[in-house]
Amino acid sequence: MKSLYFRFVMTTFAIMIVSSLIAFFVSNIYYQFVLKPYNDEKNTKIAQDVVDTFYKQEPAIKLDDYLEGIAGLSYQMYLVDEKGRGTAYGTAYRDLTLDSKIIESVQRGKVYHGMAEYPFGLFVTGFFENELANSIGVPIQAEGKQYALFLRPDVEKQFGEMRYFLAIQVLLTLGLSFLFVAASTLEIVRPIRRLTEATKKIANGNYNIKLNMTRKDEIGNLAHHFSNMAKSLHRLEEMRQEFVSNVSHEIQSPLASIQGFSQTLRTEKMDKEDQEQYLSIIENESRRLSALSKQLLLLASLDKEEAALDKTEFDVAEQIKQVLQMMEWSWRQKDLAVEINLTPTNINADASLLHQVWTNLINNAIKFTDHGGTLSVSSTYNKGYAVIKVRDTGMGITSEDLPYVFDRFYKADKSRSRKSKESSSGLGLSIVKKIVDLHGGMISVESEPGKGTEFVVQLPRK
């Protein structure tokens, strides 16, 4: 399998080569349609100046001597007489092929524009082709004879050193570019390789990942988020293990009680009062197991997210009143003062699941509030959200326990000093949060030991 480094380097090289070819092709288009006509026009003027200057100096100077002198200025010339005989001055043309009719027309006085008429090529070759056909032809007279003079710049002499300089520069540029691309790509790919190694460690169950990266670019952000993900996975794994342990414990304890008391009832003789007490304990433990299994099934169904919701429109304030009425015996038994401030609030939600939310929150408030305390429930509107608050005046929750109250099986009774004869599975608040999250809402908790606890639920009205 090709590595990312190999792909990156090869892609960069390919881009450089393709870009160079495209640039070369575009330059050729520019040469063919802009520079070639200009080059033809410029060299035509030079050829005419050569002829005019010769006429001014004739007969003081011979044509051959004059053309030899002009050739020394880095020009290639070819002189054809009336009989078709040609003489080269300066560097010889590589190819002297040219239609005799063209030569005759030049001798008769017509200018030949070979540069402008040179065939179109894929690359910029017209400027460098050392051919007679790629020249300017002008008529010239000397000693009563008619000649055709063909002229073009001697590119090799005019640009010889510069050509080598440019060739060396291009080769060095390409070589250094490839070298720097390979080095810089290695620097880019190195942190990705570290991330790959870290991913392998996580796959093997090692979440203690440290990526010491100070980069501020996208890879640095990726490393930062990857580290956070590793911490979250570590926390999730700890929660999973704790969840399994808690489930086993929560199931094992009532099963042990049921097994022990039922065995005692079978093997020992006892009076009716003891029998009733043992049977009552077995019944309570059975109910506890049943409640736990229902909560676990509810969590499993909620984990399916949207599939668990059956939304209808209803008044959440009226629903909360029904929950308070249903639990009236519990709060009256503790002689709690109940403060109700419920504004009619219609929302589109799953009524049965939200009934579970209010039942859990209000039940917790009653359970953990001392005799004679206060329970407050209110509902209001706020920017498209229904805001429901449930507050008690119980012992409160410590700051150490507060971040974990919504974790599954988390129990803070020992830290909160909340005394209750009722058993708790530690799943109630996690179910509440899951239901609120599924509705696109938010739940928060504020508490202070000795002063009470307030849960705030915000649910979108639609």
N, C-alpha and C positions, 0 to 999 in steps of 0.2 A: 504494500500500500504506500502510495506517495505521501511523504510528510507535508505538513503545512509549510515548513521552511522551503522545501523543494518547489512546491506549487507557487509560493509567493515570489521566489527568485525567478523562476521560469516565466511567470506571468509578467513580472517587471521587465525582464529581458525582451519578451515578446512585444510588450507595449513600446519599448524603446525602438526595437527594430521596425515594427509596423509604423510607428510615428515617423521614423526617419524616411521610410519608403513613401509615406503619404506626403511628407514635407518635400521630398525630392520630386514627386510627381506634380505637386502644386507649383513648385518652383519652375518646373518644365513648362507648365501651362502659362505661367507668367512670362517666361522667356519667349515662348512661341508667339504669344499675342501682343506682348508689349516690348520686350527687349530686342527681339529679332528685327522687327521693322526699324527700330531706332538704330540698331547696330548696322543694318544695311544702309540706312540714310547717312550715318556718320562716315562709314568707309567709302561710300560713293563720293562724298564731299572731299575726302582725303585723296581719292584717285583723281578727281578733277583738278585738285590743287597741284598734284604731282605733274599732270599734263600741262597746266597753265604755267607753272614755274619753269618747266623745260622750255616751252615756247619763248619765254622771256629771255632765257639764257642761250638759246640757239642763235647762231652756229658756233658760239664760243666753246661750247661743251658738246662732246659726243654723247649719243643716246645711251650707248653701253656704259660709259663711265658714269653718266648721271643715274642710271638705274642701279648700278652697283652701289653708288653712294646712298641712294634711298633704301636699298636692301639692308645696308648697314645700320639703319635706324629701326631694325626689327620688323621688317616687312618681307613678305614673300611675293615675288612677282614672276610673271610668265609672259613673254613677248612672242606673239605669233605674226609672221610676215604674210605677204600676199600669197606665197606658195605653200603656206601651211607649216612652215618650219618654225619650231619653237625654241626659245632660249630662256633658261631659268636664272633668276637672280635671287640670291639669298638661299635659305633652306628650300630644298626641292619639295615639290608637292608629292604626296604619297600616291595620288591617283590623278592622272592627267586626262582621264576620260571626259570628253565633252563633245557634244554634237557639232559637226563642222558647220552646220547652218547657223548656229549661235555665234561661232567665231566670225563667219562672214558678215553677219548682221552687225557685229561690233565694229568690224573694219569699215563698214559702210556708214558708221556714225551713231549706231544705237547703243545705249548703255545696257549692260547685262547686270541684272540684280540677282545674282546667284544666292546670296545670303538670305534674302527675303523669300526666295522661291525654293529654298532647300526643303526637302520633304519633312513632314512632321514625324517626330520620333517619340517613343515612350519616355525616354530620358533626355536630359539636356546634352545632346551630342552634337547638335548643329554648330555650336560655338567652337567646338574643338576639332571637328572633322577637317583634316588637312587634305582637301580635295579641290581640284580646279573648279568643279561645279559649285563649290561653296566659296565663291569669290566675287569680286566686283570687276566687270569688264568694261573698259572705256576705249574709245578710238584715240590713236595718236599718230601724228605724221612726223617723219624725220627724213631729211635728204630726199624729199620728193616721193617717199614711199609711205604706204598706208599700213599701219599695224593695229593689232588688237592687244591691249595691255590688261592683264588680269592681276588683281592685287587683293591681298588679305593680310591682316596682322599676323606676325609670327608669334603665335600664342606661347609656344614653348620657350622662346627667348624672353618675351615680355613678362610672363608669369612663371618662369621656370623655378626660381628660388621660392617664390610665394606658394607655388603649387606643392612643393615638398614640405614647406612649412605648414600649410593647411592640412596636408595629408597626415603629417606627424601629430598635429594638434587634434585632428579628428580621432586618430587611433588612440592617442593618450586619453582623450575625453571618454571614448567608449570603454577603454580598459579600466580607467579609474572609476567610471560610473558603475560598471559591473562589480568591481571590487567593493565600492562603498555600499552598493545595494545589498550585496551578500552580507557585509558586516552589519549594516543597519537592520536588515531583516532578521539576522540572528538575535540582535538585541530586542527586537519586537517579539520574536517567537519565544524567547527564553521564559518570560513570565507565564506565557500560555502553557509551556511545558510544566512549569511549577504547578499551575492550576490542574493540569492533567494528572500529575502525581498526587496532588491533594485529593482529586476526585477518586482515584484508586484507593487511597487510604479510607475515605468515607465509605466507599463500597465494601471495604473489609471491616467496617464497624469502628474505625478509629476516627473520632470526631475532634480530637485535640489537634487542630490545624492552626498553624501560625504562618501567615504570609507577610513577611516583612517587606512591604512595597510602599514607597513614598511617592510613586507617580501620581500625577493629578489628571491624567488623561482617561480615556475610556477603559483601558486595561486596568488602571489603578482603581477606577470605580468598580469594575468587574471583580477585582480581587477583594475589595472592601465588602461588596455584597456577598461574595462567596464565603468570606469569613463569617459574616452574620448568618448566612444560611447554615454553615457548619454548626454554629452555636445553637441555632434554632433546632436543627436535627438532633443535636446532642440533648437538648432539653426535651425534645419530643420522645427520644428513645428512653430517657429517664422516666418521663411520664408514662410511656407505654409499659415499661417494666413495673413501675409503681402501680399502674392500673391493674396489671395482671396479679400482682401481689395483693392489692387491696380486694380485688374481686374474690380471689381465693380465700382471703381472710374473712371477708364478709359472708361468704357462703359456708366456710368451714365452721365458724363459730356457732351459728344457729343449728347446723347439722349435728355438731358435737353435743349441743344441749339436747336436741330432740332425741338423739341416739341414747345419750346417757340417762335421761329421765324415763324414756320409754322402756329401757332395759331394767331400770329400777322398779318401775311399775309391774313388770312381768316377774321379776325374781324375788321381790320382797313383799312381805305383808305389812300393810299400813292402814291407818284409819281413813275414813272418807274425806276428812278435811285435808290431809296430806295429798291424797289422790287428786282432789280438786285443784290444789295448788300446783302440782306437777303437770296436770293436764292443761291448766291455764298457761303455764310457761311454754309447754309444747305448742299450744295454739298461737301464742304471741310470736314465738320464733318462726312458726309456719307463715304467719302473716308478714313477718319481716322478710322472709325469703321470697314470698310472693311479690311484695312491694319492690324488692331489689330486682327481681327478674323483670317486672313491668318497666322499671326505670331503665334497665339495660336494653330492653327491647325498644323503648322509646328513643334512647340515644342512637341505637342502630338505625332506626327509621329516619331520624332527623339527619343522620349523616348522609342520607340520600338527597339531601337539600331540597331542591324545588319539587321533587316528586312527593314530598311529605306535606306540602301545603294545599289546603282546600279553602281558597279565599272567598269571603262574602263580606258584604257591607253591614256593619252593626255599630251600636253605640257602646264604646268601651267603658264609659262611665256607668252605664246600666249594668254591664257585666260585672264590674268591680263591686257594685252594690249587692249583686246576687251572691258573690263570693263571701262578702262580709256577713250577709244574712245566714249563709250556710255555716259559717264558722262562729256564729254568735255565742253558742254555748262555751266555746273555748275562751274567748276574750272576756265573757261575763264571769266565768269561773275564776279568772285572775283579777277580776274587778278592775279591768283596764278602762281608761277614758279614751273613747274613740272619737277622733276629730275627722270629719268628712267634708271635703270641699271639692265636689265632683261637678265639673262643667260638662254638659252633654257634648260628646266628642265622637263623631262618626269616622270610622276608619275602614279600610278594605284589607282584611287579614283573615287568618285562620282562627276562628272563634274558639275551637276546642283546645288548640295549642296555647293560645293566650290565657285561657281559663286556667291552664296548668301554671302559667307564669304568675298570675295574681295569687293563686292558691299557695304556691311555694313561698313567695315573698311575704305574704300576710301571715302564713303559718310560722315562718321563721321569726317574724317580728313578735308574734304572740309568745312563741316558745321561749325566746331569749330575753323577754322583758319581765322584770320582777313584778310581784303583786302590787297593784295600785299605780302602775306606770301609765304611759300614754302611747297610743297608736294613732298616727296621722296618715291619712290617704287623700291625695288630691290629684286632679287632672286639669290641664290647661292646653291652649293652643300656643304654638310658637313657631312662626315661619314655616308653615306647612307640616309641622310635626305635632303629634299628640304627645304631651309630656306628662307622665304619671310618676308620682313620688310616693314612696312608702317609707315612713320614718317611725322609729321606735325610740324609747328612752332607756334602753337596756344598758348593759355593761360596755358595749362598744367592741371594736376590733383593734388590735394593736397595729402599728404601722408595718411591723415585720410580716404579719399575716395578710394584710390588706391586698397586696398584689396577687395573691394566690387563691382568693376566695372562690373564683370561678373555675379553678382546676378540678378535674374529676377526682373524687374520693378525698379531696382535701378537707381536713377537719381542723378547725382552730379553736375548739372548745377549751382545750387546756390552756391556750394562750389568752383566750378572751375571758376566761373565768366565768363562762356561761354555764350554769348548772341546769341540767334538765334530766328528768327521768326517762324521756323519750329517746329512743335510739335514732341515729341518723346514718345514712349510707354515704353522705358526702357527695351525692350526685345531683341534689336539687338545684343548686345555683349554676352548675355546669349545664344542666338542661335548660334553665331559664336563659342563660346567655346564648345557647345554641338557637333557641327559638327566636330570640330577638334578632340575632344576626341573620337568620334566614328571612326575616321580614325586612331586611335592609335598615334596621334600626340600631340604636346604641344603648348600652346600659353602663352606668357608672355607680360607684359606691363611695361614700364619704363616711368616716367614722372616727370617733375619738373615745378612747377608753373612759368609762364612767359617765359619758354624756349621751351615748346612743349611736345609732346607725341610720343612714338614709340611702336608699336605692332610688336612682332616677332612670326611668325607662323612656326613651324617645322613639316613637314609631311614625313612619311616614303615613300621612292620611290616605295616600293612594299608592 
